[in-house]
Amino acid sequence: MEGRPSPLTFEESQEGWIAGQTIAFMRDCAEASRPFIAHASLPRPHQCTAPSEPFWSMYEGMDLTLPPNADESLEEKAPHLKQMAAHARTGNWALFEPKTFEAARLRKLRGYLGAVSQVDHAVGLMLDFLREGGLAENTIVVYAADHGDYACEHGIMEKAPGICHDAITRVPFIWWAPGRLAAGHVAPEIVESVDVSATLCALADLPALETSDGKDLSPLLRGEHAEMHRVGVTEFAWSKSIRKGNFRLVYYTPDYFPDEYPNGFGELYDLDADPWEMTNLFFDPAYAEVVHDLRKEMLDWLVTTTRPVTVHAGARPPTRRAQCAISTG
């Protein structure tokens, strides 16, 4: 987890190599007058947080500000999150002096910020190529991520443990198409990653994929207002999170914490009043109706969604022999 400078130059890094390969691919397609779709998957700021120069030194000596919930009490949080935070606080993962938790987490945050800047530079190179090559007016660019990073929030240093909070589930979702979309518009509506394919198909005048649960976001991208999803859902194998209005509910199956919470555990946050998710309202009787409503919404989503992940902790696929028995009756 330690933040540190990489011995690799930017050109030798994952970001530099991926940007170079993507640009070469787009150049080949442009020279052949061939339409293209390019998926440039930049792994960081996923671990490890070891940016190349000048991105590590970019934050040297800077007075980095920790998020307001970096040292919060975790009394109302899930047991596995408490365990992760307790492990981080031991500081036994620190590689460099001073080997204290306080110093190590600032190095981690510095490495995280440097990695973000390195990714930003790589994206900039690809956008520069589109502009300089005369391709910008006929190209749609989507910048998104599969998940976020705690980056010191709630005392956690990485993406684990799961999908409990905005730090993980609220990700960048930027669309760029000069002359076709409303520049600088920020849409407040709930959208999801599954909307990418449906929206790209609509913008390219192609039929939507039959298997997609996504919505066409093009009205939002043009600056209009329209409800796309009544709720936003993020799912993991053993927990699911739902966002509706200003509330987020996270629910864990009863067998995930059978000793501590035999009736199941959950988290509920009012993101208007508590944007840093420091007060869990799940067990507050005053919010019982909100919990009930959001759990109903989650069940409705499970029933109507094409491919929900319904397995839970400890679930295992059947053995080959069992699969044969199932297939043969």
C-alpha positions in Angstrom: 0.0 0.0 0.0 3.0 2.4 0.5 3.2 5.5 -1.6 6.6 5.8 -3.3 8.2 7.0 -6.5 8.5 4.5 -9.4 11.9 3.8 -10.9 10.1 3.7 -14.3 9.8 6.7 -16.6 6.4 7.8 -17.7 7.0 6.2 -21.1 7.9 2.9 -19.4 4.9 3.0 -17.1 1.6 1.3 -17.7 -0.1 4.6 -18.4 2.6 5.7 -20.9 2.5 2.3 -22.7 -1.3 2.1 -22.9 -1.6 5.7 -24.1 1.1 5.0 -26.8 -0.6 1.8 -28.0 -4.0 3.5 -28.1 -2.7 6.4 -30.1 -0.9 4.1 -32.5 -4.2 2.1 -33.0 -6.2 5.3 -33.6 -3.6 6.6 -36.1 -3.7 3.3 -38.1 -7.5 3.5 -38.2 -7.4 7.2 -39.3 -4.9 6.6 -42.0 -7.1 3.7 -43.4 -10.2 5.9 -43.0 -11.6 3.1 -40.8 -14.0 3.8 -37.9 -12.8 2.6 -34.5 -13.7 1.9 -30.9 -10.7 1.9 -28.5 -10.9 0.8 -24.8 -7.9 2.1 -23.0 -7.9 0.5 -19.5 -5.6 2.4 -17.2 -5.1 0.4 -14.0 -4.2 3.2 -11.6 -4.8 4.8 -9.2 -5.3 1.1 -8.2 -2.4 -0.3 -6.3 0.4 0.2 -6.4 0.5 3.9 -5.7 4.0 4.5 -7.1 3.8 7.2 -9.8 6.7 8.0 -12.1 8.4 11.4 -12.1 7.4 14.2 -12.2 4.1 13.0 -10.7 5.5 11.9 -7.4 7.5 15.1 -6.9 4.4 17.1 -7.9 3.1 16.8 -4.3 6.4 17.0 -2.5 6.3 19.3 0.5 2.6 20.0 0.0 0.5 20.2 3.1 -1.9 17.4 2.2 -5.4 17.6 3.9 -6.9 14.4 5.1 -10.6 13.9 4.5 -12.9 14.8 7.4 -13.7 11.2 8.1 -10.1 10.0 8.2 -10.1 9.5 12.0 -13.8 9.0 12.6 -15.2 6.5 15.1 -16.1 3.3 13.4 -18.5 2.1 16.1 -21.5 2.0 13.7 -19.6 0.5 10.8 -19.6 -3.1 9.6 -17.2 -5.5 11.3 -15.0 -6.1 8.3 -14.5 -2.3 7.8 -13.4 -2.0 11.4 -11.0 -4.8 10.9 -9.5 -3.2 7.8 -9.1 0.2 9.6 -7.5 -1.5 12.6 -5.0 -3.2 10.3 -4.1 0.0 8.6 -3.6 1.7 12.0 -0.9 -0.8 13.0 1.4 0.8 10.4 3.1 -2.6 9.9 2.7 -2.1 6.2 4.9 0.9 6.2 8.1 0.4 4.2 9.9 3.7 4.7 10.9 6.0 7.6 9.2 7.2 9.6 7.3 3.9 9.9 4.3 5.4 11.7 0.7 5.2 10.6 0.4 9.0 10.4 3.4 9.3 8.2 2.7 6.3 6.0 -0.9 7.3 5.2 0.3 10.7 4.0 2.8 8.9 1.7 0.0 6.7 0.5 -2.2 9.8 -0.2 0.7 11.5 -2.0 1.2 8.4 -4.1 -2.6 8.2 -4.8 -2.7 11.9 -6.0 0.4 11.4 -8.1 -1.1 8.3 -9.7 -4.2 10.3 -10.5 -2.1 13.0 -12.1 -0.2 10.4 -14.1 -3.5 9.0 -15.5 -4.7 12.5 -16.3 -1.5 13.1 -18.3 -2.0 9.9 -20.3 -5.6 10.8 -21.0 -4.4 14.3 -22.1 -2.0 12.7 -24.6 -4.8 10.7 -26.2 -7.1 13.8 -26.4 -4.3 15.9 -27.9 -3.8 13.3 -30.6 -7.6 13.5 -31.5 -7.4 17.3 -31.6 -4.2 17.5 -33.6 -5.3 14.7 -36.0 -8.6 16.3 -36.8 -10.5 13.5 -35.2 -12.0 15.3 -32.2 -15.2 16.5 -34.0 -16.1 12.9 -34.9 -15.1 11.0 -31.8 -16.9 10.3 -28.5 -14.7 9.9 -25.4 -16.0 8.5 -22.2 -13.9 8.7 -19.0 -15.1 6.4 -16.2 -13.9 3.9 -13.6 -15.1 0.6 -12.2 -14.7 1.8 -8.6 -13.1 4.4 -6.4 -10.6 4.3 -3.6 -11.0 5.1 0.1 -7.7 7.1 0.0 -7.7 7.6 3.8 -11.5 7.9 4.2 -12.8 6.0 7.2 -9.2 5.2 8.0 -8.9 2.8 5.0 -6.0 3.0 2.6 -7.4 1.1 -0.5 -10.6 0.0 -2.3 -11.5 -2.8 0.1 -13.7 -3.7 1.9 -16.4 -3.5 -0.7 -19.1 -1.1 -1.8 -20.2 0.6 1.4 -19.6 4.2 0.7 -19.5 7.0 -1.9 -15.7 6.9 -2.0 -16.0 3.6 -3.8 -19.3 3.8 -5.7 -19.3 7.4 -6.9 -16.9 7.5 -9.8 -15.9 9.9 -12.6 -18.3 9.7 -15.5 -17.2 12.3 -18.1 -18.4 12.4 -21.7 -16.5 14.5 -24.3 -17.7 15.1 -27.9 -17.0 18.6 -29.1 -19.9 20.2 -30.8 -22.3 17.4 -30.0 -22.8 17.6 -26.2 -23.4 20.4 -23.7 -19.9 21.4 -22.7 -19.4 21.9 -19.0 -22.9 20.5 -18.0 -23.1 18.6 -14.8 -26.2 16.3 -14.5 -27.5 15.6 -11.0 -29.5 12.6 -12.1 -28.6 9.0 -11.0 -26.7 7.2 -13.7 -24.9 3.8 -13.8 -22.0 2.2 -15.6 -24.5 0.0 -17.5 -25.6 3.1 -19.3 -22.4 3.4 -21.4 -23.3 0.9 -24.1 -26.9 2.2 -24.5 -25.7 5.8 -24.8 -22.9 5.0 -27.2 -25.3 3.1 -29.4 -27.8 6.0 -29.4 -25.1 8.6 -30.2 -23.8 6.4 -33.1 -27.3 5.7 -34.4 -27.1 2.0 -33.6 -29.7 -0.2 -32.1 -29.3 -0.8 -28.3 -28.0 -4.2 -27.2 -30.9 -6.5 -26.3 -29.1 -7.8 -23.1 -28.4 -4.3 -21.7 -30.2 -2.9 -18.6 -28.7 0.5 -19.4 -30.5 3.7 -20.3 -29.7 6.2 -23.1 -28.2 9.2 -21.3 -27.9 11.4 -24.4 -30.7 13.8 -23.2 -28.6 14.5 -20.1 -25.5 14.9 -22.2 -27.3 17.6 -24.3 -28.1 19.5 -21.1 -31.7 18.3 -20.7 -33.2 17.0 -17.4 -34.8 13.5 -17.4 -35.1 10.8 -14.8 -33.0 7.8 -15.9 -33.0 5.5 -13.0 -35.3 5.6 -10.0 -32.5 4.1 -8.0 -28.8 3.4 -8.5 -27.5 0.0 -7.4 -24.0 -1.3 -6.8 -23.6 -5.0 -6.1 -20.9 -7.2 -4.7 -21.1 -10.9 -4.1 -22.1 -10.6 -0.4 -23.5 -7.0 -0.2 -25.5 -4.6 -2.2 -25.8 -0.9 -2.1 -28.7 1.2 -3.3 -28.9 5.0 -3.7 -32.2 6.8 -3.9 -32.5 10.6 -3.5 -30.3 11.7 -0.7 -30.1 8.2 1.0 -27.7 5.3 0.5 -28.5 1.9 1.9 -26.0 -1.0 2.2 -27.3 -4.4 3.1 -25.4 -7.5 4.1 -26.9 -11.0 4.2 -27.4 -12.5 7.8 -24.8 -15.2 7.2 -22.0 -12.6 6.5 -21.8 -11.5 10.2 -23.7 -14.5 11.9 -22.1 -14.0 15.3 -22.3 -10.2 15.6 -25.5 -9.6 13.7 -27.6 -12.8 13.2 -30.5 -10.8 11.8 -28.3 -9.0 9.2 -26.4 -5.8 9.2 -26.9 -2.6 7.2 -25.7 1.0 6.7 -28.0 4.0 5.9 -26.6 7.4 5.3 -28.4 10.7 4.6 -25.9 12.2 2.1 -27.4 15.7 2.3 -26.8 16.0 6.0 -23.9 13.6 6.2 -21.9 13.7 2.9 -18.9 12.0 4.5 -21.0 9.1 5.7 -20.1 9.2 9.4 -23.5 8.5 11.0 -25.1 5.1 10.3 -28.9 5.5 10.6 -29.7 1.9 9.8 -30.7 0.9 13.4 -32.3 4.3 14.2 -36.1 3.7 14.7 -36.8 7.1 13.2 -35.5 5.8 9.8 -37.1 2.4 9.9 -39.5 3.4 7.1 -36.7 4.6 4.9 -34.8 1.3 5.4 -38.0 -0.6 4.6 -38.5 1.4 1.4 -35.0 1.0 0.2 -34.9 -2.7 0.9 -38.1 -3.0 -1.1 -36.5 -1.1 -4.0 -33.5 -3.4 -3.8 -35.8 -6.5 -4.1 -37.6 -4.9 -7.0 -34.3 -4.3 -8.7 -33.2 -7.9 -8.2 -36.4 -9.2 -9.7 -36.4 -6.9 -12.8 -32.6 -6.8 -13.6 -31.2 -9.2 -16.2 -28.1 -10.4 -14.4 -28.0 -9.7 -10.7 -25.2 -11.2 -8.7 -27.1 -13.1 -6.0 -24.4 -15.3 -4.5 -23.2 -14.5 -1.0 -20.1 -15.1 1.0 -19.1 -18.7 1.0 -21.0 -19.6 -2.1 -19.2 -22.0 -4.4 -20.0 -23.1 -7.9 -21.1 -26.8 -8.2 -18.5 -29.4 -8.9 -18.1 -30.8 -12.4 -19.9 -34.0 -11.3 -22.8 -32.0 -9.8 -23.0 -29.9 -13.0 -23.3 -33.1 -15.1 -26.1 -34.3 -12.7 -27.9 -31.0 -13.1 -27.6 -31.0 -16.9 -28.8 -34.6 -17.3 -31.6 -34.4 -14.7 
